[in-house]
Amino acid sequence: MTDSQSTFKDEVDALELLMLRGEASVKTRSAMLSIALLDEVPDFTELRATFDYASRQFIRLRQHIVAPALAITAPRWVVDPDFNLDYHLRRISAASPGKLRDVLDTANQILAAPMDTQRPLWEVFIVEGVKEQGAKAALVLKMHHAVSDGMGGLMLLKLLFNDRRATPARPPLAAPIPEDIDSISLSRRGISQAIIRAIPSLNTKIREGIRGGRDLLNHPSERLDELKQHWQSAKRILSNGDSQPSPLLMRRSLGRRLDVLEYPLADLKACAKTLDASINDIYIAAIAGGLHRYHSALGCKLAALPLAMPVNLRTANDSDGGNHFAAARISLPLSEADPKHRINLIQAQVQQAITEPAINIVNRVAPLLVHLPASVLKELGELASHVDVQASNVPGLRDPAYIAGSKIVKMYPFGPLPGIPLMLVMMSHEGVCYIGSHCDTAAFSQPDLLIQCLSEEFNALLKPAASPAKKKAPVRKPVAAKKPAPKKTVNAKASIPEGSKS
């Protein structure tokens, strides 16, 4: 939809490297995924040309990460000299009968499978044989979180999609120049740069230290107050606050489940206006009510549970598709029946969370964590995963969108599940809000009940705001699960490869 090029930094930051290291285990993988249902099977030659052109604009599609042999310089994003578009773009068939549930189950295997970290960190599958109402195919796009956050992923979608069925003519665009850099040559380069920069860098640090010392001497009380505020803020962010993890959601496993819900954007806007709230407030309040219903159905009384939400840190001048987010944590109120009171509680907590001085603490401590052994990182991850749900809200596309001659009928987003029980992502497309649920089936032992409870709460919250005189777009019922088949080993690699406001 746009021919603008995105800019990226070459250096891999510590948070991106931490997410990449998590690729070693299903429990800590950080890939995102989107499913676009298409009204026609796209022309594969044209689709290939579309991704080739996009990879010249969104350079991360052609880059992989090279880590130095010696940790004397940062890992770098390098244009892959062995880039092969045909590895990243594949065609598969949906399992019979080709309904949405079959597409979701196929996408679930794709999302759970490990990525080849020696290559650019994205994969696309065209799923043919789809027989969902209005859709004959699906485009499944998987991208590692190290490449970008949700907002960066949206930038990529805008590059891939057109505003008409016929693909418009594109101006010629040169391919990025490949870089034949390995871990040894990167280390050598790091040593040379370190020597060149050592003295100027030392002088800069000395001057900064002198300025900081003078500032501390001239304004001791203000600087000490700032340090105290940051320390207290960090403790609040890293603690569980007023809520403890749910006793029903303590287990973690390799089991995963994808589900979807969808609601007219107009209904969410009307509800937000009625309750003097934002669409995101309605979204979070509905999640709270749905999880209350789930716990009540299983006989568990719970007043609150910990929820995290990504906060977009991009400024107006940020044009790159990297990661610019921090995590805000709140105690999600479950027991507040009145929607308005529930929203007021959520609004107050969110406002405090996003203004915490130490909101970006994870990014700041990542350089200290990234060099720890995998076993230590695993232990720290389990200590830090005392969040029961993460909810992300990514703005989508307002207008009709097409790719390779096919119209995008629906767009379902799914986030990663790194050590938490449930990830919910909402994205709008053509006046409909699509919600993707990604849960750990050991934590949510009854995923069908979870979706039923979320659906009931969204419907109850939105019903008063919906205009009875206006015919609404149909609301999709929760997708029924297939009858369980005899257990068998699934080779996820056989058919696959790996997408807050994030």
N, C-alpha and C positions, 0 to 999 in steps of 0.2 A: 504494500500500500504506500510505501515510500522508498525512495532511492537514496536516502541519506545514509552515510556510513557511520558506524559506531567506533568510538575510540576505546582502547584498552591499555592498561599498563602492562609492561613485560614481566615485572616482578610478581611472583606468586606470594601473596601475603600469608601470614601464619594461619589465619582462620581457614583459608582455602586449602592449605596443606593438611590441616587437621581433618577437614571433611574428606580429603582424598585418602588419607590413612584409614578412615573409617570404612573404605571400600572392601577391606579384608573380611568383613563379617556382615551377614544379612541383617543383624541386629543394629548395625551402625551405618549402613549405607545411606547416602544422601542424594540420591537421584530424584528428580522431579519428572512428572509424566503428564501429558495431555492427550486426550482422545477427541479427535474431530470426526464426527459422523458426516459422511459425504453423500450427496444425492446421486452421484454417479461414480463409477470406477474411474479414477483419473488417468489421463494419458501418461504412461510411465516415462516415456522419453521427455515429455514436457516437464514432468515432475522432477526428473533428474536435472534438467536444465535450470529449474527454479532453485533447487538446493545448491547447485554449483554457483549460481550467481549470488545467492545469499551468503555463501561461504567467502565470497570476495568482499562483501560488505561487513559481515559479522565475523571478524577474523578468528575468533575463538573456535569456530567450526573447523578451522584448518590447523589449530595449534594443539600441541600436547605439552605436558609438564616434564621438564628435565631437571632432576635434582643433582647437585654437585656431589662428587665422590667424597670430598671433604667439606664439612659444614662451615666454610669460611665465607660463603656468599649465599644469597637467597636462591631457591629454585626459580626457574624462569619458564614463562610460556614461550614456546618456540614453534615456528611454522614447520610442520611435519614434512620432512623431505620425502617420506613414503606415503603421503596422503593419498587415500584411495576412496573416492566417493562411493564406489560400489560396495565397499565394506559397510558403510554407514546407512545405506538405503536398500531396503529389502522388501520382498513381497511374500506374504503368507496367506493362508486361507483360514477363515473362521471355522471353528468347530460347529458341527451341525447342531441345531437348525439355523445358526447364524444370528440369533437374537442378541439383544444388548448384553444379557447375562453372559453369553459366550464370548463377546468382545471383551467384557470386563475381566473374565477369568484368564483370557489370553494376555491381556495387558498386565494382569497381576504377576504372571510368570516373567514377563519382560521386565517389569519394575524390580522384581526380586533378584534377577540374575546379575552376576558381577559384570563390571565393565572392564575392557582392556585398557589399563591405565597407561600403556605405551602408545596409545592412539588418541586422537581428539575425542573428548568425552561426550559423545552424543550418538544416538541411533534413531532411525526412523523405520517404521514398518507400515506398508500399505496392506491392510487386511481386506481381502476380497471375500465374496460369498456371504456378505452381511445381508440379512433380510429383516431389518428393523423398519418400522413405518417411516417412509420418506428417505431412507438411507440404503445404499447398496454397497458401501465400502466404509472403511474407517482409516484415518491416518493417526498412528500412534507415535508421538514424539517423546523421546526420553533424553534428558539432559542432566548431567551431573551438577549438583549445587555449587561445586568448585568453579564451574564455568560462569554462573550467574545466579542471582536471586530471581524471585518471581517477576519483579518489574523489568529486569533485563530480559527475561524470557518473553515478556510481552513485546519488547522491542523487536525480538527475533520474529515473532508471529507477524508483526506489521511489515517486516521485510518479505516474508514468505507469501502473504496473502495479497490478492488483488481486489479491486472494487467492481470487477466485471468478470464475466465467464471467460471471455477471450483474453489471453495473456497479452498485456500491452508490450510494445517494442521497448527494449531496454538499451540504453547507451552502452557501448563497450566498456568493460571494466577489467583492468589487469589483475591477474591472480597474485596473491601475496608471494613474495620471494622466499623459497624454502631455505631453512637454516640447518645445516648439518652439524649440530652441536650435541655432544654426548656429555656424560657426567664428568669425564676427565678434562675435556676441553673447557667446560664451564668452570671447573675448579682452577685451572690455569688462569683463565680470564679473571676469576675472582681474586687470585693472588696479585696479579698485575694491578688491578684496580685498587686493591687495598693499599698497596705501596704508594700509588700515585695520590690517593686521597688521604693517606694517614696524617700527614702534617697539617694540611688545611682543616681536616676534620677535627684534629686535636685542638687547633687554635679556636675553632668555632665552639667546641664544647667548653673550653676554658672560659671564653668570653660569656657564654651562656651561664656557666656556673657562677662567674663573678656577678653578673646581672641578677641572677637568682638570689645569691647571698646578700647583695645590697638590698634587694626588694624585701627579703626576710628581715633584715636588720631595721629597715625603715618602716615596715608595716608588719611587725611580728604577730600582732593579734589577728589581723585579717588573714594572713597566710595560714596560721595555725587553725583558725576557724574553717578555712576552706578544706584543709586536710582532714579535719574532724568530720565535716559534712560528707566528704567523699567516702570516708571510712564507714560512717553510719549508713550511707546510701548503699555501699557495696554489701554490707551485712543484710540489709533489707532485701536486696535483689537476690542474693544467694541463699537466703533462708526460705522457708515455706510460708512465711507470713502467718496469716490467721487460719490456714487450712493445711491439713495433712493429706497425703495421697489416699485415694479410696481403697479400702480393704478388698473390694471386689476386683480391682485392676492391678494387683501387685505382680502377677506372673508376666514373664516375657518369654517369647518363643520365636521360632522361625515361621510360624503360621501368619499369613497375611490375607486380607480381604478388601476388595474395592467395591464400593457402592455409590449410588448417585441419587441426588434429589434435585428438583428444579422448581422455581417459582417465578411468576411474573415480576419483573423489576418494578412495575407501576404499583403493585401491591405493597412491596417493601417501602417504596417512597411514601405511599399514603399512610402506612402504619407509622413510619418515622415522623411524618408531619403531625399525626394525631397525638403521638406521645412526646412530641418536642425532642426528638432524638435524631441521630444519624442512622444511615442504613447499617453501618457497622455495629452500632448499639443494638439494633433489632436482631442482627445476626448473632451476636454474642448472647443476648438475652434468650433467644430461641434455643441455642445450644445448652444454656443452663437449664431451661425447662425440660428439654429432651433428656438430658442426663439425670435430672431429678426423676422423671418418669421411669427411666431404665432402672435406677437404683430402687425405687419404690416397688417396681414389678418383681424384683428379686429379693424383696424383704430387707433392704438395707437403708436405714435412715442416715442421711448425710446432709449436713448444713452447707458445706462448701467443699470445693476441691481446687487444686492449683491448675491454672491455665496460663499458657504463654502465647503471646502474639508478636509477630515480627513488626518492628517499627521502621518505616522507610526513612533512611538518613540522607537520601539524595537531596542535593540542592538544585536550584534552577539551572545551574551551569554544568551539572553532571550529565554527560551524554554517553557514558560508557555503560556496558551491560554487565559489569562485574557485580560484586557483592557490596551493598551499601545498606546494611540493616543491623539493628540491635534487637534483642529480645526483651519485651516487657512482660512482667509476670503479675497476675492478680489472683485473688481468691474468688473463684466463680461462685456466686450465691445460688445454691440449689433450692433452698427451702422457702424463698420468698415467692409467694403465689401471685401477688399483684405485679403485673408487668411493669407498671410505671415505677414502683418502688425498686423493683429488681434493676431496671435500667438506671435509676439514680445511683444505686450502689455501684454498678459497673462503671458508670461515667466518672464517679469520684475516684475510683481506684485507677482507672486508665489514665486520668489526668495526672495523678500523682506518679504513676509508673513511668510515663513518657517524659516527665520533667526531672526524674532522678539524676543527680549529678554523675552517678557512676553507671548510667544505663549502658554504656559501651564497654563495660568491664571485661566481657568475654573476649572481645577483640584485643583488649590491652594485655590480657594475661596469656593469650594464645601463643605469642613468641616464647613464653616460658614453658608451655605445655608441649609444644610441637616436637621437642627433642626427647621427650620421655619415652621409655620403652612401652611397647604395645600393651604389656600386662598391666603396667601402672595406669596407662590411659583408660584401659577397660574398667579398672576399679574406680577411677575418678568419674568416668562416664556414668557408672551405676549410682554413684553418690549424687551426681548432678542431674539425674534423670527423674527426680521426684516431681515431675509434671505429668498430669494425667491426660491433658489434651492441649494441642496447639491449634490455633485457629488463624487462618490467613485469609485476607480479603484483597484480591488483586483486581483492579479495574480492567474491564475487557474491551471488546470492540462494539461500537454502537451500530455500525452499518453492516450490510451484507458483505460477506467475504468469500472469495473463491481461490482455488488453487488448482492449477493444471486442468482447467476446464470443469472442475467440480465445485459445487456450492457447499460451504460449511453449513450443515443443518443444525448441529448442536456442538457444544464445546465443553468437555468435562475436564477439570483440572485436578491433579493429585500431587500432594507434597510427600516428602520423605518421612520416614518413621524411625528416627535415630534414638532408640531406647525408650520411646514413649508409647502409651497404649493407643492413642488416637490422633490422627491429623485430619483436620477439615480445611478445605480450601474452597472459597467462593469466587467465582468470576462471572461477569455478565457478558452476554453476547446477543445482540439484536433484541433487546428488551426482555431477556430472560436471565435470571440468576441461576447458574449451575453450581451445585455443591458436590464436591468429590470427597468421599469418606475413605480413609485408608487406616485400617485398624489391625492390631495384633489379636489374633483369634484366641490366644491364651488369656489375655487380659479381658477382652470382650468375648466371653464364651458363647454368647447368643447374639451374633452380629445382626441377624434378621430382626430381633427385638430392638436392638439399638436403632436401626433405621426406621422401624415402625414408631418408636418413641420420638425420634427427632421429627419425623413427618407429622405426627399428631400435634407436636408443640408448634411447629411452624404454621400449620393450618389453623390452629386455635388462635395464635397471635395475629395472623394476617387476616383472618375471616372478618373481624369487625371493620377493618379498613377497606376491604374490597367492596366496590360499588356493585349492588345487586342488579342494577339496570345495565351494567356493562358486561358483555360476555368476556369472560377471562380466557386466556390461553390455558389449554388443558394442563393440569398438574400431574406429572408422572408419579405413579405409585412406586413404592420401593420395589426394586427388581427382585423377583423371587429367586431363591437359590435352587440350584439343581438338586435332585435327590442324591444323597451321598453314594458314591460308587465305592466298591471295595478298595481299600487302601493300596496304593502302589507307589513306587518310587518314580518321581517326575524329574526328568533330566532337563532342567531349565535352560541349559546352554543349547539344547538341540534346536530350538526355534527362536532364539532371542539375542538380544543385547540391551542398555539403560537410557524432570523436568524436572507481602505480607503486608496486610500489605507487606510482602516479603521482597 
